[in-house]
Amino acid sequence: MNFYTEFGKVKEKYAKYRPTYPDSLFTEIMSNLKSPYKNAIDLGAGTGLSTAFLRDNFQKVYAIEPDKSMVNELQKINKNVEIFSCAAEELEMIEADIDLITSGNAFYWMDGEVIISKIYKWLKPNGIFAVYKYNIPTTISAAEKIISEEDKKWDEFRHERLKDKEYSIRTIKNSNLFSDVKVKVIDNTINLTGEEIVGFFSSTSYGSAYIRTIDNPDKYIDRLIDKIKNITNERPIPVNFNLELIITKK
């Protein structure tokens, strides 16, 4: 069930418009670990938004990404990072002494039951699994009406897994493998231009799928950017990318 192998079709937009994770996210994750920080795994690494942080804080990082187009971007982060171009479900680690396993905006695309058992095997005693995601971003600006109208078109292409907001926490708890399961919201509001907002939605599975069905996608994107710029007087728009962080301990 590797739905997350499709993002390479929009890798340029993904790399350009996907927001980075806030420092507060990693501060919270690292507060659950004790040094020294030796080994980490990033599942569904994408273009390396989490891998880059792990690389700077761990002696060895394993980045797992099944989409070969994404791997091309990921290879730019090469210091003490070993890349596995395969689905997480297919990965067989030789080393099973992992301090931290992360999965950002990717776990809900995976076969949770298979992955959870592998994660438990890979983690060292008291090792941490951190899974985090933002839901469909929202804004309280005048642009929200425009985005909501377009979202009615995109929703037809939104996979049911994206609508299952409890998938990650339910899968973790149902495994009965981990202790001390915690859920926390990480505040993450980002000011974006009209181009950046449209660019983000164009990089999503549902937005990009819709765009591939229309005759003139560039015209559609330009028109949507202009509508947002006009209604906001071209001012940056605060967009809510708040993160749900789930932290579990082996």
C-alpha positions as CSV (number, residue, x, y, z in Angstrom):
1,M,0.0,0.0,0.0
2,N,2.8,2.4,-1.0
3,F,0.7,5.5,-2.0
4,Y,3.6,7.7,-1.1
5,T,5.6,6.7,-4.2
6,E,3.7,9.2,-6.4
7,F,5.3,12.4,-5.2
8,G,8.2,12.3,-7.6
9,K,5.8,13.5,-10.3
10,V,5.9,16.9,-8.6
11,K,9.4,16.7,-7.0
12,E,10.3,20.3,-8.2
13,K,7.2,21.8,-6.6
14,Y,7.6,19.5,-3.5
15,A,11.2,20.7,-3.0
16,K,10.3,24.4,-3.6
17,Y,7.0,24.8,-1.8
18,R,6.8,22.3,1.0
19,P,7.5,24.2,4.2
20,T,10.3,23.2,6.4
21,Y,9.6,21.8,9.9
22,P,10.0,24.3,12.8
23,D,12.9,24.0,15.2
24,S,10.3,23.5,18.0
25,L,9.3,20.2,16.5
26,F,12.8,18.7,16.7
27,T,13.5,20.4,20.1
28,E,10.4,18.5,21.5
29,I,11.5,15.2,19.9
30,M,15.1,15.4,21.1
31,S,14.0,16.2,24.7
32,N,12.9,12.6,24.9
33,L,16.3,11.2,24.0
34,K,19.6,10.9,26.0
35,S,22.9,11.5,24.4
36,P,25.0,10.3,22.7
37,Y,22.9,10.4,19.6
38,K,24.3,7.6,17.4
39,N,21.8,6.2,14.9
40,A,18.6,7.5,13.4
41,I,16.2,6.4,10.6
42,D,14.0,8.8,8.5
43,L,11.1,6.8,7.0
44,G,9.6,8.4,3.9
45,A,12.4,10.9,3.8
46,G,11.1,12.7,0.7
47,T,13.5,15.5,-0.2
48,G,15.1,15.4,3.2
49,L,13.2,17.9,5.4
50,S,13.8,15.8,8.5
51,T,16.9,14.0,7.2
52,A,18.8,17.3,7.2
53,F,18.2,17.8,10.9
54,L,19.1,14.2,11.7
55,R,22.3,14.4,9.7
56,D,23.5,17.3,11.9
57,N,22.7,15.6,15.2
58,F,23.4,11.9,14.7
59,Q,26.5,9.9,13.9
60,K,24.7,7.8,11.3
61,V,21.4,8.4,9.5
62,Y,19.4,6.0,7.3
63,A,17.1,7.8,4.9
64,I,14.3,5.5,3.4
65,E,12.6,6.8,0.3
66,P,10.9,4.7,-2.4
67,D,10.4,7.3,-5.0
68,K,13.6,7.5,-7.2
69,S,12.8,11.1,-8.3
70,M,12.8,12.1,-4.6
71,V,16.0,10.2,-4.0
72,N,17.7,12.4,-6.5
73,E,16.9,15.4,-4.3
74,L,17.7,13.5,-1.1
75,Q,21.2,12.7,-2.4
76,K,22.1,16.3,-2.0
77,I,22.1,15.6,1.8
78,N,25.1,13.2,1.8
79,K,27.0,13.8,5.0
80,N,26.8,10.6,7.2
81,V,23.5,9.6,5.4
82,E,22.9,6.2,3.9
83,I,20.0,6.2,1.5
84,F,17.8,3.2,0.8
85,S,15.7,3.6,-2.3
86,C,12.9,1.3,-1.3
87,A,9.5,1.2,0.5
88,A,9.8,1.1,4.3
89,E,7.8,-2.1,4.2
90,E,10.6,-3.7,2.2
91,L,13.5,-2.5,4.3
92,E,15.5,-5.1,6.2
93,M,18.0,-3.3,8.5
94,I,21.2,-5.1,9.4
95,E,21.8,-2.8,12.3
96,A,19.1,-2.8,15.0
97,D,20.5,-0.3,17.4
98,I,18.5,2.8,16.5
99,D,18.0,5.7,18.9
100,L,15.3,7.6,16.9
101,I,13.0,6.8,14.0
102,T,11.1,9.7,12.4
103,S,8.4,9.8,9.8
104,G,7.0,13.2,8.7
105,N,3.9,13.3,6.6
106,A,4.6,9.8,5.3
107,F,3.5,7.2,7.9
108,Y,-0.2,7.4,7.0
109,W,0.7,6.3,3.4
110,M,2.4,3.1,4.7
111,D,1.2,-0.3,5.8
112,G,1.1,0.6,9.4
113,E,1.0,-2.9,10.9
114,V,4.0,-4.0,8.9
115,I,6.0,-0.9,9.7
116,I,5.2,-0.8,13.4
117,S,6.6,-4.3,14.0
118,K,9.8,-3.4,12.0
119,I,10.2,-0.1,14.0
120,Y,10.0,-2.0,17.2
121,K,12.6,-4.4,16.1
122,W,15.0,-1.7,14.9
123,L,14.8,0.5,18.0
124,K,17.2,0.0,20.9
125,P,15.6,-0.2,24.4
126,N,14.1,3.3,25.3
127,G,14.5,4.3,21.6
128,I,11.9,6.8,20.3
129,F,9.6,6.7,17.3
130,A,8.3,10.1,16.3
131,V,5.6,10.5,13.7
132,Y,4.3,13.9,12.7
133,K,2.1,15.5,10.1
134,Y,0.1,18.6,9.3
135,N,-3.5,18.3,8.2
136,I,-4.9,20.3,5.2
137,P,-3.5,23.8,6.0
138,T,-6.0,26.6,6.6
139,T,-5.9,30.4,6.8
140,I,-8.2,33.0,8.3
141,S,-7.5,35.5,5.5
142,A,-9.7,36.4,2.7
143,A,-7.9,33.8,0.6
144,E,-9.6,31.0,2.6
145,K,-12.8,31.3,0.5
146,I,-10.9,30.9,-2.7
147,I,-8.9,27.9,-1.4
148,S,-12.1,26.3,-0.1
149,E,-13.8,26.6,-3.4
150,E,-10.9,25.0,-5.2
151,D,-10.7,22.3,-2.5
152,K,-14.1,21.1,-3.6
153,K,-12.5,20.1,-6.9
154,W,-9.4,18.6,-5.3
155,D,-11.4,16.6,-2.8
156,E,-12.5,14.1,-5.4
157,F,-8.8,13.2,-5.8
158,R,-8.0,13.0,-2.1
159,H,-7.3,9.5,-0.9
160,E,-9.3,8.1,1.9
161,R,-6.2,7.6,4.0
162,L,-5.7,11.4,4.1
163,K,-9.2,11.8,5.6
164,D,-8.5,9.2,8.3
165,K,-7.0,11.6,10.8
166,E,-6.7,8.9,13.5
167,Y,-4.8,6.4,11.4
168,S,-1.3,7.0,12.9
169,I,-2.3,7.1,16.6
170,R,-4.7,4.2,16.1
171,T,-2.1,2.0,14.4
172,I,0.5,2.7,17.0
173,K,-1.9,2.0,20.0
174,N,-3.4,-1.1,18.4
175,S,0.1,-2.7,18.1
176,N,0.4,-2.8,21.9
177,L,4.2,-2.6,21.4
178,F,5.0,0.8,22.8
179,S,4.8,2.5,26.1
180,D,4.4,6.2,27.0
181,V,2.5,7.2,23.8
182,K,2.2,11.0,23.8
183,V,0.4,13.4,21.4
184,K,1.3,17.0,21.1
185,V,0.4,19.9,18.8
186,I,3.3,22.0,17.6
187,D,2.3,25.5,16.6
188,N,3.5,26.3,13.1
189,T,2.0,29.3,11.3
190,I,3.9,30.3,8.2
191,N,3.5,33.5,6.1
192,L,3.1,32.6,2.4
193,T,2.6,34.5,-0.8
194,G,-0.2,33.6,-3.2
195,E,2.3,31.8,-5.4
196,E,3.6,29.8,-2.4
197,I,0.1,28.7,-1.3
198,V,-0.8,27.6,-4.8
199,G,2.6,25.9,-5.2
200,F,2.0,24.0,-2.0
201,F,-1.4,22.6,-3.0
202,S,0.0,21.8,-6.5
203,S,2.6,19.6,-4.7
204,T,0.0,17.6,-2.8
205,S,-1.3,14.2,-4.0
206,Y,-4.8,15.5,-4.5
207,G,-4.0,18.9,-6.0
208,S,-1.5,17.5,-8.4
209,A,-3.9,14.7,-9.4
210,Y,-6.6,17.3,-10.2
211,I,-4.2,19.5,-12.2
212,R,-3.2,16.5,-14.3
213,T,-6.9,16.2,-15.5
214,I,-7.3,19.7,-16.9
215,D,-6.3,20.9,-20.4
216,N,-4.2,23.9,-19.4
217,P,-2.7,23.5,-16.0
218,D,-0.3,26.5,-16.2
219,K,-3.3,28.8,-17.0
220,Y,-5.2,27.3,-14.1
221,I,-2.3,27.8,-11.7
222,D,-1.6,31.4,-12.9
223,R,-5.3,32.3,-12.6
224,L,-5.5,30.9,-9.0
225,I,-2.4,32.8,-8.0
226,D,-3.8,36.1,-9.4
227,K,-7.1,35.6,-7.6
228,I,-5.3,35.2,-4.2
229,K,-3.0,38.1,-4.9
230,N,-5.9,40.4,-5.8
231,I,-8.0,39.6,-2.7
232,T,-5.0,39.9,-0.4
233,N,-3.4,43.0,-2.1
234,E,-0.3,40.8,-2.6
235,R,0.4,40.7,1.1
236,P,1.8,37.5,2.7
237,I,-0.9,35.3,4.2
238,P,-0.5,33.5,7.6
239,V,-1.2,29.8,6.9
240,N,-1.8,27.2,9.7
241,F,0.6,24.3,9.3
242,N,0.2,23.1,12.9
243,L,1.8,19.7,13.4
244,E,0.4,16.7,15.2
245,L,3.4,15.0,16.9
246,I,3.1,11.5,18.2
247,I,6.0,10.3,20.3
248,T,6.4,6.7,21.5
249,K,9.0,4.8,23.4
250,K,10.1,1.2,23.1
